[in-house]
Amino acid sequence: MAESVYRVTELVGVSSESWEAAVRNAVETAAKTLRDLRIAEAHRFDVTIENGKVTSYRARVDVSFKYQSSD
């Protein structure tokens, strides 16, 4: 089995709909510029409150992607 190296980067996804949509936004946006995404781990969920109502959902998402070999 070939050895590999992965980088883990933390993102913050935001959505006015749900935490699930916030995670999806983070992953889909990252996928536009990062290649070979492998795993995403969502954690630290919170909401923004305005006038006593939830206005947005935020989720921190760790995504990992494989480093490309220069060989």
CHARMM internal coordinates of N, CA and C (Angstrom, degrees):
IC EDIT
DIST 1 N 1 CA 1.4469
DIST 1 CA 1 C 1.5309
ANGL 1 N 1 CA 1 C 108.65
DIST 1 C 2 N 1.3146
ANGL 1 CA 1 C 2 N 117.47
DIHE 1 N 1 CA 1 C 2 N 131.51
DIST 2 N 2 CA 1.4583
ANGL 1 C 2 N 2 CA 122.04
DIHE 1 CA 1 C 2 N 2 CA 179.87
DIST 2 CA 2 C 1.5201
ANGL 2 N 2 CA 2 C 110.28
DIHE 1 C 2 N 2 CA 2 C -71.67
DIST 2 C 3 N 1.3239
ANGL 2 CA 2 C 3 N 115.32
DIHE 2 N 2 CA 2 C 3 N 144.76
DIST 3 N 3 CA 1.4582
ANGL 2 C 3 N 3 CA 120.19
DIHE 2 CA 2 C 3 N 3 CA 177.54
DIST 3 CA 3 C 1.5202
ANGL 3 N 3 CA 3 C 109.39
DIHE 2 C 3 N 3 CA 3 C -80.61
DIST 3 C 4 N 1.3259
ANGL 3 CA 3 C 4 N 116.65
DIHE 3 N 3 CA 3 C 4 N 147.51
DIST 4 N 4 CA 1.4583
ANGL 3 C 4 N 4 CA 121.79
DIHE 3 CA 3 C 4 N 4 CA -178.55
DIST 4 CA 4 C 1.5104
ANGL 4 N 4 CA 4 C 109.93
DIHE 3 C 4 N 4 CA 4 C -135.40
DIST 4 C 5 N 1.3239
ANGL 4 CA 4 C 5 N 115.06
DIHE 4 N 4 CA 4 C 5 N 160.01
DIST 5 N 5 CA 1.4579
ANGL 4 C 5 N 5 CA 122.09
DIHE 4 CA 4 C 5 N 5 CA 175.44
DIST 5 CA 5 C 1.5176
ANGL 5 N 5 CA 5 C 107.66
DIHE 4 C 5 N 5 CA 5 C -127.63
DIST 5 C 6 N 1.3244
ANGL 5 CA 5 C 6 N 116.02
DIHE 5 N 5 CA 5 C 6 N 135.05
DIST 6 N 6 CA 1.4533
ANGL 5 C 6 N 6 CA 121.94
DIHE 5 CA 5 C 6 N 6 CA -179.41
DIST 6 CA 6 C 1.5226
ANGL 6 N 6 CA 6 C 109.96
DIHE 5 C 6 N 6 CA 6 C -123.61
DIST 6 C 7 N 1.2913
ANGL 6 CA 6 C 7 N 116.36
DIHE 6 N 6 CA 6 C 7 N 147.71
DIST 7 N 7 CA 1.4627
ANGL 6 C 7 N 7 CA 121.82
DIHE 6 CA 6 C 7 N 7 CA 173.92
DIST 7 CA 7 C 1.5219
ANGL 7 N 7 CA 7 C 107.63
DIHE 6 C 7 N 7 CA 7 C -109.39
DIST 7 C 8 N 1.3340
ANGL 7 CA 7 C 8 N 116.13
DIHE 7 N 7 CA 7 C 8 N 143.28
DIST 8 N 8 CA 1.4549
ANGL 7 C 8 N 8 CA 122.05
DIHE 7 CA 7 C 8 N 8 CA 176.01
DIST 8 CA 8 C 1.5233
ANGL 8 N 8 CA 8 C 107.66
DIHE 7 C 8 N 8 CA 8 C -114.33
DIST 8 C 9 N 1.3237
ANGL 8 CA 8 C 9 N 116.09
DIHE 8 N 8 CA 8 C 9 N 127.07
DIST 9 N 9 CA 1.4528
ANGL 8 C 9 N 9 CA 122.52
DIHE 8 CA 8 C 9 N 9 CA -179.48
DIST 9 CA 9 C 1.5150
ANGL 9 N 9 CA 9 C 109.18
DIHE 8 C 9 N 9 CA 9 C -125.44
DIST 9 C 10 N 1.3342
ANGL 9 CA 9 C 10 N 116.38
DIHE 9 N 9 CA 9 C 10 N 137.01
DIST 10 N 10 CA 1.4609
ANGL 9 C 10 N 10 CA 120.29
DIHE 9 CA 9 C 10 N 10 CA 178.41
DIST 10 CA 10 C 1.5226
ANGL 10 N 10 CA 10 C 109.85
DIHE 9 C 10 N 10 CA 10 C -91.86
DIST 10 C 11 N 1.3084
ANGL 10 CA 10 C 11 N 115.18
DIHE 10 N 10 CA 10 C 11 N 132.96
DIST 11 N 11 CA 1.4595
ANGL 10 C 11 N 11 CA 123.26
DIHE 10 CA 10 C 11 N 11 CA 177.38
DIST 11 CA 11 C 1.5202
ANGL 11 N 11 CA 11 C 108.54
DIHE 10 C 11 N 11 CA 11 C -121.43
DIST 11 C 12 N 1.3217
ANGL 11 CA 11 C 12 N 116.76
DIHE 11 N 11 CA 11 C 12 N 159.82
DIST 12 N 12 CA 1.4563
ANGL 11 C 12 N 12 CA 121.35
DIHE 11 CA 11 C 12 N 12 CA 171.71
DIST 12 CA 12 C 1.5181
ANGL 12 N 12 CA 12 C 106.96
DIHE 11 C 12 N 12 CA 12 C -122.27
DIST 12 C 13 N 1.3359
ANGL 12 CA 12 C 13 N 115.86
DIHE 12 N 12 CA 12 C 13 N 115.52
DIST 13 N 13 CA 1.4606
ANGL 12 C 13 N 13 CA 121.40
DIHE 12 CA 12 C 13 N 13 CA 177.56
DIST 13 CA 13 C 1.5133
ANGL 13 N 13 CA 13 C 109.28
DIHE 12 C 13 N 13 CA 13 C -96.07
DIST 13 C 14 N 1.3308
ANGL 13 CA 13 C 14 N 116.52
DIHE 13 N 13 CA 13 C 14 N 144.47
DIST 14 N 14 CA 1.4585
ANGL 13 C 14 N 14 CA 122.29
DIHE 13 CA 13 C 14 N 14 CA -179.03
DIST 14 CA 14 C 1.5170
ANGL 14 N 14 CA 14 C 109.04
DIHE 13 C 14 N 14 CA 14 C -130.44
DIST 14 C 15 N 1.3307
ANGL 14 CA 14 C 15 N 115.75
DIHE 14 N 14 CA 14 C 15 N 141.77
DIST 15 N 15 CA 1.4578
ANGL 14 C 15 N 15 CA 121.58
DIHE 14 CA 14 C 15 N 15 CA 176.87
DIST 15 CA 15 C 1.5253
ANGL 15 N 15 CA 15 C 109.40
DIHE 14 C 15 N 15 CA 15 C -151.41
DIST 15 C 16 N 1.3043
ANGL 15 CA 15 C 16 N 116.05
DIHE 15 N 15 CA 15 C 16 N 149.02
DIST 16 N 16 CA 1.4668
ANGL 15 C 16 N 16 CA 119.99
DIHE 15 CA 15 C 16 N 16 CA 173.73
DIST 16 CA 16 C 1.5209
ANGL 16 N 16 CA 16 C 110.88
DIHE 15 C 16 N 16 CA 16 C -86.64
DIST 16 C 17 N 1.3475
ANGL 16 CA 16 C 17 N 117.56
DIHE 16 N 16 CA 16 C 17 N -5.09
DIST 17 N 17 CA 1.4676
ANGL 16 C 17 N 17 CA 122.14
DIHE 16 CA 16 C 17 N 17 CA -174.85
DIST 17 CA 17 C 1.5297
ANGL 17 N 17 CA 17 C 114.22
DIHE 16 C 17 N 17 CA 17 C -97.13
DIST 17 C 18 N 1.3590
ANGL 17 CA 17 C 18 N 116.27
DIHE 17 N 17 CA 17 C 18 N -53.46
DIST 18 N 18 CA 1.4630
ANGL 17 C 18 N 18 CA 119.58
DIHE 17 CA 17 C 18 N 18 CA -172.20
DIST 18 CA 18 C 1.5259
ANGL 18 N 18 CA 18 C 110.31
DIHE 17 C 18 N 18 CA 18 C -168.51
DIST 18 C 19 N 1.3454
ANGL 18 CA 18 C 19 N 115.23
DIHE 18 N 18 CA 18 C 19 N 167.19
DIST 19 N 19 CA 1.4631
ANGL 18 C 19 N 19 CA 119.49
DIHE 18 CA 18 C 19 N 19 CA 174.49
DIST 19 CA 19 C 1.5214
ANGL 19 N 19 CA 19 C 110.30
DIHE 18 C 19 N 19 CA 19 C -65.55
DIST 19 C 20 N 1.3132
ANGL 19 CA 19 C 20 N 116.88
DIHE 19 N 19 CA 19 C 20 N -38.02
DIST 20 N 20 CA 1.4665
ANGL 19 C 20 N 20 CA 120.26
DIHE 19 CA 19 C 20 N 20 CA 178.77
DIST 20 CA 20 C 1.5313
ANGL 20 N 20 CA 20 C 110.58
DIHE 19 C 20 N 20 CA 20 C -59.39
DIST 20 C 21 N 1.3130
ANGL 20 CA 20 C 21 N 116.63
DIHE 20 N 20 CA 20 C 21 N -43.95
DIST 21 N 21 CA 1.4704
ANGL 20 C 21 N 21 CA 120.40
DIHE 20 CA 20 C 21 N 21 CA 178.30
DIST 21 CA 21 C 1.5224
ANGL 21 N 21 CA 21 C 110.73
DIHE 20 C 21 N 21 CA 21 C -66.99
DIST 21 C 22 N 1.3266
ANGL 21 CA 21 C 22 N 118.31
DIHE 21 N 21 CA 21 C 22 N -34.11
DIST 22 N 22 CA 1.4578
ANGL 21 C 22 N 22 CA 121.29
DIHE 21 CA 21 C 22 N 22 CA 177.20
DIST 22 CA 22 C 1.5249
ANGL 22 N 22 CA 22 C 110.58
DIHE 21 C 22 N 22 CA 22 C -63.60
DIST 22 C 23 N 1.3356
ANGL 22 CA 22 C 23 N 116.91
DIHE 22 N 22 CA 22 C 23 N -43.56
DIST 23 N 23 CA 1.4659
ANGL 22 C 23 N 23 CA 121.08
DIHE 22 CA 22 C 23 N 23 CA 177.42
DIST 23 CA 23 C 1.5231
ANGL 23 N 23 CA 23 C 109.75
DIHE 22 C 23 N 23 CA 23 C -63.35
DIST 23 C 24 N 1.3134
ANGL 23 CA 23 C 24 N 116.81
DIHE 23 N 23 CA 23 C 24 N -45.28
DIST 24 N 24 CA 1.4603
ANGL 23 C 24 N 24 CA 120.98
DIHE 23 CA 23 C 24 N 24 CA 179.90
DIST 24 CA 24 C 1.5332
ANGL 24 N 24 CA 24 C 110.27
DIHE 23 C 24 N 24 CA 24 C -59.28
DIST 24 C 25 N 1.3297
ANGL 24 CA 24 C 25 N 117.42
DIHE 24 N 24 CA 24 C 25 N -43.73
DIST 25 N 25 CA 1.4682
ANGL 24 C 25 N 25 CA 120.56
DIHE 24 CA 24 C 25 N 25 CA 178.83
DIST 25 CA 25 C 1.5241
ANGL 25 N 25 CA 25 C 111.08
DIHE 24 C 25 N 25 CA 25 C -59.49
DIST 25 C 26 N 1.3194
ANGL 25 CA 25 C 26 N 117.04
DIHE 25 N 25 CA 25 C 26 N -43.56
DIST 26 N 26 CA 1.4674
ANGL 25 C 26 N 26 CA 120.89
DIHE 25 CA 25 C 26 N 26 CA -179.65
DIST 26 CA 26 C 1.5311
ANGL 26 N 26 CA 26 C 110.82
DIHE 25 C 26 N 26 CA 26 C -62.21
DIST 26 C 27 N 1.3177
ANGL 26 CA 26 C 27 N 116.67
DIHE 26 N 26 CA 26 C 27 N -48.62
DIST 27 N 27 CA 1.4698
ANGL 26 C 27 N 27 CA 120.75
DIHE 26 CA 26 C 27 N 27 CA -176.96
DIST 27 CA 27 C 1.5247
ANGL 27 N 27 CA 27 C 111.03
DIHE 26 C 27 N 27 CA 27 C -67.45
DIST 27 C 28 N 1.3152
ANGL 27 CA 27 C 28 N 117.81
DIHE 27 N 27 CA 27 C 28 N -45.66
DIST 28 N 28 CA 1.4652
ANGL 27 C 28 N 28 CA 120.31
DIHE 27 CA 27 C 28 N 28 CA -177.38
DIST 28 CA 28 C 1.5235
ANGL 28 N 28 CA 28 C 111.96
DIHE 27 C 28 N 28 CA 28 C -67.87
DIST 28 C 29 N 1.3239
ANGL 28 CA 28 C 29 N 117.46
DIHE 28 N 28 CA 28 C 29 N -34.32
DIST 29 N 29 CA 1.4622
ANGL 28 C 29 N 29 CA 120.20
DIHE 28 CA 28 C 29 N 29 CA 176.24
DIST 29 CA 29 C 1.5220
ANGL 29 N 29 CA 29 C 110.53
DIHE 28 C 29 N 29 CA 29 C -68.83
DIST 29 C 30 N 1.3328
ANGL 29 CA 29 C 30 N 117.00
DIHE 29 N 29 CA 29 C 30 N -43.80
DIST 30 N 30 CA 1.4680
ANGL 29 C 30 N 30 CA 120.39
DIHE 29 CA 29 C 30 N 30 CA 178.64
DIST 30 CA 30 C 1.5193
ANGL 30 N 30 CA 30 C 111.24
DIHE 29 C 30 N 30 CA 30 C -62.24
DIST 30 C 31 N 1.3126
ANGL 30 CA 30 C 31 N 117.06
DIHE 30 N 30 CA 30 C 31 N -36.77
DIST 31 N 31 CA 1.4629
ANGL 30 C 31 N 31 CA 121.30
DIHE 30 CA 30 C 31 N 31 CA -177.82
DIST 31 CA 31 C 1.5278
ANGL 31 N 31 CA 31 C 112.69
DIHE 30 C 31 N 31 CA 31 C -64.85
DIST 31 C 32 N 1.3226
ANGL 31 CA 31 C 32 N 117.76
DIHE 31 N 31 CA 31 C 32 N -17.26
DIST 32 N 32 CA 1.4617
ANGL 31 C 32 N 32 CA 120.53
DIHE 31 CA 31 C 32 N 32 CA 178.42
DIST 32 CA 32 C 1.5266
ANGL 32 N 32 CA 32 C 112.02
DIHE 31 C 32 N 32 CA 32 C -72.74
DIST 32 C 33 N 1.3386
ANGL 32 CA 32 C 33 N 117.04
DIHE 32 N 32 CA 32 C 33 N -25.95
DIST 33 N 33 CA 1.4600
ANGL 32 C 33 N 33 CA 119.40
DIHE 32 CA 32 C 33 N 33 CA -177.74
DIST 33 CA 33 C 1.5280
ANGL 33 N 33 CA 33 C 113.88
DIHE 32 C 33 N 33 CA 33 C -121.59
DIST 33 C 34 N 1.3172
ANGL 33 CA 33 C 34 N 118.00
DIHE 33 N 33 CA 33 C 34 N -17.79
DIST 34 N 34 CA 1.4690
ANGL 33 C 34 N 34 CA 121.16
DIHE 33 CA 33 C 34 N 34 CA 178.85
DIST 34 CA 34 C 1.5182
ANGL 34 N 34 CA 34 C 109.09
DIHE 33 C 34 N 34 CA 34 C -106.07
DIST 34 C 35 N 1.3129
ANGL 34 CA 34 C 35 N 116.00
DIHE 34 N 34 CA 34 C 35 N 133.93
DIST 35 N 35 CA 1.4624
ANGL 34 C 35 N 35 CA 120.12
DIHE 34 CA 34 C 35 N 35 CA 179.77
DIST 35 CA 35 C 1.5164
ANGL 35 N 35 CA 35 C 110.70
DIHE 34 C 35 N 35 CA 35 C -97.73
DIST 35 C 36 N 1.2912
ANGL 35 CA 35 C 36 N 115.06
DIHE 35 N 35 CA 35 C 36 N 151.34
DIST 36 N 36 CA 1.4642
ANGL 35 C 36 N 36 CA 122.38
DIHE 35 CA 35 C 36 N 36 CA 172.11
DIST 36 CA 36 C 1.5312
ANGL 36 N 36 CA 36 C 112.91
DIHE 35 C 36 N 36 CA 36 C 62.74
DIST 36 C 37 N 1.3533
ANGL 36 CA 36 C 37 N 116.44
DIHE 36 N 36 CA 36 C 37 N 44.38
DIST 37 N 37 CA 1.4637
ANGL 36 C 37 N 37 CA 119.98
DIHE 36 CA 36 C 37 N 37 CA 173.28
DIST 37 CA 37 C 1.5151
ANGL 37 N 37 CA 37 C 108.41
DIHE 36 C 37 N 37 CA 37 C -61.90
DIST 37 C 38 N 1.3285
ANGL 37 CA 37 C 38 N 116.89
DIHE 37 N 37 CA 37 C 38 N 139.41
DIST 38 N 38 CA 1.4586
ANGL 37 C 38 N 38 CA 120.37
DIHE 37 CA 37 C 38 N 38 CA -175.56
DIST 38 CA 38 C 1.5129
ANGL 38 N 38 CA 38 C 113.63
DIHE 37 C 38 N 38 CA 38 C -116.88
DIST 38 C 39 N 1.3104
ANGL 38 CA 38 C 39 N 117.43
DIHE 38 N 38 CA 38 C 39 N -51.61
DIST 39 N 39 CA 1.4564
ANGL 38 C 39 N 39 CA 122.18
DIHE 38 CA 38 C 39 N 39 CA -172.87
DIST 39 CA 39 C 1.5186
ANGL 39 N 39 CA 39 C 108.32
DIHE 38 C 39 N 39 CA 39 C -136.98
DIST 39 C 40 N 1.3283
ANGL 39 CA 39 C 40 N 116.71
DIHE 39 N 39 CA 39 C 40 N 144.89
DIST 40 N 40 CA 1.4640
ANGL 39 C 40 N 40 CA 121.74
DIHE 39 CA 39 C 40 N 40 CA 171.37
DIST 40 CA 40 C 1.5209
ANGL 40 N 40 CA 40 C 107.91
DIHE 39 C 40 N 40 CA 40 C -129.84
DIST 40 C 41 N 1.3163
ANGL 40 CA 40 C 41 N 115.67
DIHE 40 N 40 CA 40 C 41 N 134.62
DIST 41 N 41 CA 1.4603
ANGL 40 C 41 N 41 CA 121.26
DIHE 40 CA 40 C 41 N 41 CA 178.61
DIST 41 CA 41 C 1.5210
ANGL 41 N 41 CA 41 C 107.63
DIHE 40 C 41 N 41 CA 41 C -123.07
DIST 41 C 42 N 1.3332
ANGL 41 CA 41 C 42 N 116.95
DIHE 41 N 41 CA 41 C 42 N 115.76
DIST 42 N 42 CA 1.4588
ANGL 41 C 42 N 42 CA 121.73
DIHE 41 CA 41 C 42 N 42 CA -179.11
DIST 42 CA 42 C 1.5285
ANGL 42 N 42 CA 42 C 109.72
DIHE 41 C 42 N 42 CA 42 C -91.83
DIST 42 C 43 N 1.3302
ANGL 42 CA 42 C 43 N 115.42
DIHE 42 N 42 CA 42 C 43 N 137.86
DIST 43 N 43 CA 1.4650
ANGL 42 C 43 N 43 CA 121.06
DIHE 42 CA 42 C 43 N 43 CA 179.42
DIST 43 CA 43 C 1.5275
ANGL 43 N 43 CA 43 C 108.45
DIHE 42 C 43 N 43 CA 43 C -157.59
DIST 43 C 44 N 1.3142
ANGL 43 CA 43 C 44 N 116.77
DIHE 43 N 43 CA 43 C 44 N 171.78
DIST 44 N 44 CA 1.4680
ANGL 43 C 44 N 44 CA 123.92
DIHE 43 CA 43 C 44 N 44 CA 178.47
DIST 44 CA 44 C 1.5205
ANGL 44 N 44 CA 44 C 112.35
DIHE 43 C 44 N 44 CA 44 C 51.25
DIST 44 C 45 N 1.2844
ANGL 44 CA 44 C 45 N 115.87
DIHE 44 N 44 CA 44 C 45 N 72.59
DIST 45 N 45 CA 1.4565
ANGL 44 C 45 N 45 CA 123.19
DIHE 44 CA 44 C 45 N 45 CA 178.79
DIST 45 CA 45 C 1.5303
ANGL 45 N 45 CA 45 C 109.62
DIHE 44 C 45 N 45 CA 45 C -88.18
DIST 45 C 46 N 1.3418
ANGL 45 CA 45 C 46 N 116.28
DIHE 45 N 45 CA 45 C 46 N 136.21
DIST 46 N 46 CA 1.4611
ANGL 45 C 46 N 46 CA 119.01
DIHE 45 CA 45 C 46 N 46 CA 174.83
DIST 46 CA 46 C 1.5258
ANGL 46 N 46 CA 46 C 109.17
DIHE 45 C 46 N 46 CA 46 C -148.55
DIST 46 C 47 N 1.3307
ANGL 46 CA 46 C 47 N 115.00
DIHE 46 N 46 CA 46 C 47 N 173.02
DIST 47 N 47 CA 1.4580
ANGL 46 C 47 N 47 CA 120.74
DIHE 46 CA 46 C 47 N 47 CA -179.75
DIST 47 CA 47 C 1.5247
ANGL 47 N 47 CA 47 C 109.42
DIHE 46 C 47 N 47 CA 47 C -131.03
DIST 47 C 48 N 1.3176
ANGL 47 CA 47 C 48 N 115.30
DIHE 47 N 47 CA 47 C 48 N 156.35
DIST 48 N 48 CA 1.4559
ANGL 47 C 48 N 48 CA 122.03
DIHE 47 CA 47 C 48 N 48 CA 171.39
DIST 48 CA 48 C 1.5204
ANGL 48 N 48 CA 48 C 106.90
DIHE 47 C 48 N 48 CA 48 C -101.08
DIST 48 C 49 N 1.3449
ANGL 48 CA 48 C 49 N 115.87
DIHE 48 N 48 CA 48 C 49 N 133.98
DIST 49 N 49 CA 1.4638
ANGL 48 C 49 N 49 CA 120.67
DIHE 48 CA 48 C 49 N 49 CA -177.11
DIST 49 CA 49 C 1.5238
ANGL 49 N 49 CA 49 C 108.98
DIHE 48 C 49 N 49 CA 49 C -118.64
DIST 49 C 50 N 1.3143
ANGL 49 CA 49 C 50 N 115.70
DIHE 49 N 49 CA 49 C 50 N 130.19
DIST 50 N 50 CA 1.4592
ANGL 49 C 50 N 50 CA 121.88
DIHE 49 CA 49 C 50 N 50 CA 175.53
DIST 50 CA 50 C 1.5224
ANGL 50 N 50 CA 50 C 108.55
DIHE 49 C 50 N 50 CA 50 C -131.72
DIST 50 C 51 N 1.3212
ANGL 50 CA 50 C 51 N 115.62
DIHE 50 N 50 CA 50 C 51 N 127.20
DIST 51 N 51 CA 1.4690
ANGL 50 C 51 N 51 CA 121.26
DIHE 50 CA 50 C 51 N 51 CA -179.77
DIST 51 CA 51 C 1.5285
ANGL 51 N 51 CA 51 C 112.26
DIHE 50 C 51 N 51 CA 51 C 53.65
DIST 51 C 52 N 1.3326
ANGL 51 CA 51 C 52 N 115.95
DIHE 51 N 51 CA 51 C 52 N 39.08
DIST 52 N 52 CA 1.4519
ANGL 51 C 52 N 52 CA 120.90
DIHE 51 CA 51 C 52 N 52 CA 177.02
DIST 52 CA 52 C 1.5143
ANGL 52 N 52 CA 52 C 115.50
DIHE 51 C 52 N 52 CA 52 C 77.10
DIST 52 C 53 N 1.3324
ANGL 52 CA 52 C 53 N 117.76
DIHE 52 N 52 CA 52 C 53 N 8.29
DIST 53 N 53 CA 1.4741
ANGL 52 C 53 N 53 CA 121.11
DIHE 52 CA 52 C 53 N 53 CA -179.41
DIST 53 CA 53 C 1.5263
ANGL 53 N 53 CA 53 C 110.05
DIHE 52 C 53 N 53 CA 53 C -124.90
DIST 53 C 54 N 1.3180
ANGL 53 CA 53 C 54 N 115.37
DIHE 53 N 53 CA 53 C 54 N 145.00
DIST 54 N 54 CA 1.4639
ANGL 53 C 54 N 54 CA 121.17
DIHE 53 CA 53 C 54 N 54 CA 176.69
DIST 54 CA 54 C 1.5251
ANGL 54 N 54 CA 54 C 108.03
DIHE 53 C 54 N 54 CA 54 C -71.52
DIST 54 C 55 N 1.3424
ANGL 54 CA 54 C 55 N 115.87
DIHE 54 N 54 CA 54 C 55 N 124.10
DIST 55 N 55 CA 1.4636
ANGL 54 C 55 N 55 CA 119.72
DIHE 54 CA 54 C 55 N 55 CA -179.62
DIST 55 CA 55 C 1.5275
ANGL 55 N 55 CA 55 C 113.24
DIHE 54 C 55 N 55 CA 55 C -109.51
DIST 55 C 56 N 1.3372
ANGL 55 CA 55 C 56 N 117.35
DIHE 55 N 55 CA 55 C 56 N -22.14
DIST 56 N 56 CA 1.4559
ANGL 55 C 56 N 56 CA 118.82
DIHE 55 CA 55 C 56 N 56 CA 175.60
DIST 56 CA 56 C 1.5166
ANGL 56 N 56 CA 56 C 110.84
DIHE 55 C 56 N 56 CA 56 C -157.61
DIST 56 C 57 N 1.3023
ANGL 56 CA 56 C 57 N 114.45
DIHE 56 N 56 CA 56 C 57 N 155.23
DIST 57 N 57 CA 1.4624
ANGL 56 C 57 N 57 CA 123.97
DIHE 56 CA 56 C 57 N 57 CA 179.77
DIST 57 CA 57 C 1.5161
ANGL 57 N 57 CA 57 C 107.70
DIHE 56 C 57 N 57 CA 57 C -111.93
DIST 57 C 58 N 1.3434
ANGL 57 CA 57 C 58 N 116.82
DIHE 57 N 57 CA 57 C 58 N 137.49
DIST 58 N 58 CA 1.4603
ANGL 57 C 58 N 58 CA 121.35
DIHE 57 CA 57 C 58 N 58 CA 177.63
DIST 58 CA 58 C 1.5218
ANGL 58 N 58 CA 58 C 109.36
DIHE 57 C 58 N 58 CA 58 C -127.44
DIST 58 C 59 N 1.3101
ANGL 58 CA 58 C 59 N 114.85
DIHE 58 N 58 CA 58 C 59 N 141.20
DIST 59 N 59 CA 1.4630
ANGL 58 C 59 N 59 CA 120.68
DIHE 58 CA 58 C 59 N 59 CA 177.13
DIST 59 CA 59 C 1.5134
ANGL 59 N 59 CA 59 C 108.38
DIHE 58 C 59 N 59 CA 59 C -137.05
DIST 59 C 60 N 1.3228
ANGL 59 CA 59 C 60 N 115.83
DIHE 59 N 59 CA 59 C 60 N 133.86
DIST 60 N 60 CA 1.4623
ANGL 59 C 60 N 60 CA 119.94
DIHE 59 CA 59 C 60 N 60 CA 172.49
DIST 60 CA 60 C 1.5228
ANGL 60 N 60 CA 60 C 106.98
DIHE 59 C 60 N 60 CA 60 C -86.36
DIST 60 C 61 N 1.3168
ANGL 60 CA 60 C 61 N 114.79
DIHE 60 N 60 CA 60 C 61 N 134.38
DIST 61 N 61 CA 1.4590
ANGL 60 C 61 N 61 CA 120.77
DIHE 60 CA 60 C 61 N 61 CA -174.44
DIST 61 CA 61 C 1.5249
ANGL 61 N 61 CA 61 C 108.63
DIHE 60 C 61 N 61 CA 61 C -131.63
DIST 61 C 62 N 1.3252
ANGL 61 CA 61 C 62 N 116.55
DIHE 61 N 61 CA 61 C 62 N 122.32
DIST 62 N 62 CA 1.4653
ANGL 61 C 62 N 62 CA 121.27
DIHE 61 CA 61 C 62 N 62 CA 172.54
DIST 62 CA 62 C 1.5222
ANGL 62 N 62 CA 62 C 107.31
DIHE 61 C 62 N 62 CA 62 C -91.55
DIST 62 C 63 N 1.3146
ANGL 62 CA 62 C 63 N 116.86
DIHE 62 N 62 CA 62 C 63 N 121.65
DIST 63 N 63 CA 1.4639
ANGL 62 C 63 N 63 CA 120.64
DIHE 62 CA 62 C 63 N 63 CA 176.75
DIST 63 CA 63 C 1.5189
ANGL 63 N 63 CA 63 C 108.29
DIHE 62 C 63 N 63 CA 63 C -114.10
DIST 63 C 64 N 1.3207
ANGL 63 CA 63 C 64 N 115.94
DIHE 63 N 63 CA 63 C 64 N 144.58
DIST 64 N 64 CA 1.4601
ANGL 63 C 64 N 64 CA 119.54
DIHE 63 CA 63 C 64 N 64 CA 176.28
DIST 64 CA 64 C 1.5175
ANGL 64 N 64 CA 64 C 109.07
DIHE 63 C 64 N 64 CA 64 C -117.03
DIST 64 C 65 N 1.3213
ANGL 64 CA 64 C 65 N 114.01
DIHE 64 N 64 CA 64 C 65 N 143.56
DIST 65 N 65 CA 1.4540
ANGL 64 C 65 N 65 CA 119.67
DIHE 64 CA 64 C 65 N 65 CA 176.90
DIST 65 CA 65 C 1.5218
ANGL 65 N 65 CA 65 C 108.66
DIHE 64 C 65 N 65 CA 65 C -140.60
DIST 65 C 66 N 1.3023
ANGL 65 CA 65 C 66 N 114.98
DIHE 65 N 65 CA 65 C 66 N 152.88
DIST 66 N 66 CA 1.4565
ANGL 65 C 66 N 66 CA 121.77
DIHE 65 CA 65 C 66 N 66 CA -174.25
DIST 66 CA 66 C 1.5220
ANGL 66 N 66 CA 66 C 110.12
DIHE 65 C 66 N 66 CA 66 C -85.30
DIST 66 C 67 N 1.3402
ANGL 66 CA 66 C 67 N 115.64
DIHE 66 N 66 CA 66 C 67 N 133.01
DIST 67 N 67 CA 1.4534
ANGL 66 C 67 N 67 CA 120.23
DIHE 66 CA 66 C 67 N 67 CA 172.75
DIST 67 CA 67 C 1.5262
ANGL 67 N 67 CA 67 C 108.86
DIHE 66 C 67 N 67 CA 67 C -68.73
DIST 67 C 68 N 1.3143
ANGL 67 CA 67 C 68 N 116.44
DIHE 67 N 67 CA 67 C 68 N 138.59
DIST 68 N 68 CA 1.4595
ANGL 67 C 68 N 68 CA 121.16
DIHE 67 CA 67 C 68 N 68 CA 177.25
DIST 68 CA 68 C 1.5158
ANGL 68 N 68 CA 68 C 109.09
DIHE 67 C 68 N 68 CA 68 C -87.05
DIST 68 C 69 N 1.2996
ANGL 68 CA 68 C 69 N 116.26
DIHE 68 N 68 CA 68 C 69 N 135.60
DIST 69 N 69 CA 1.4612
ANGL 68 C 69 N 69 CA 121.28
DIHE 68 CA 68 C 69 N 69 CA 177.99
DIST 69 CA 69 C 1.5314
ANGL 69 N 69 CA 69 C 110.28
DIHE 68 C 69 N 69 CA 69 C -72.36
DIST 69 C 70 N 1.3139
ANGL 69 CA 69 C 70 N 116.39
DIHE 69 N 69 CA 69 C 70 N 143.16
DIST 70 N 70 CA 1.4715
ANGL 69 C 70 N 70 CA 119.93
DIHE 69 CA 69 C 70 N 70 CA 178.22
DIST 70 CA 70 C 1.5264
ANGL 70 N 70 CA 70 C 111.45
DIHE 69 C 70 N 70 CA 70 C -89.67
DIST 70 C 71 N 1.3318
ANGL 70 CA 70 C 71 N 116.37
DIHE 70 N 70 CA 70 C 71 N 5.00
DIST 71 N 71 CA 1.4872
ANGL 70 C 71 N 71 CA 120.95
DIHE 70 CA 70 C 71 N 71 CA -179.45
DIST 71 CA 71 C 1.5014
ANGL 71 N 71 CA 71 C 110.82
DIHE 70 C 71 N 71 CA 71 C -70.23
END
COOR INIT
IC SEED 1 N 1 CA 1 C
IC BUILD
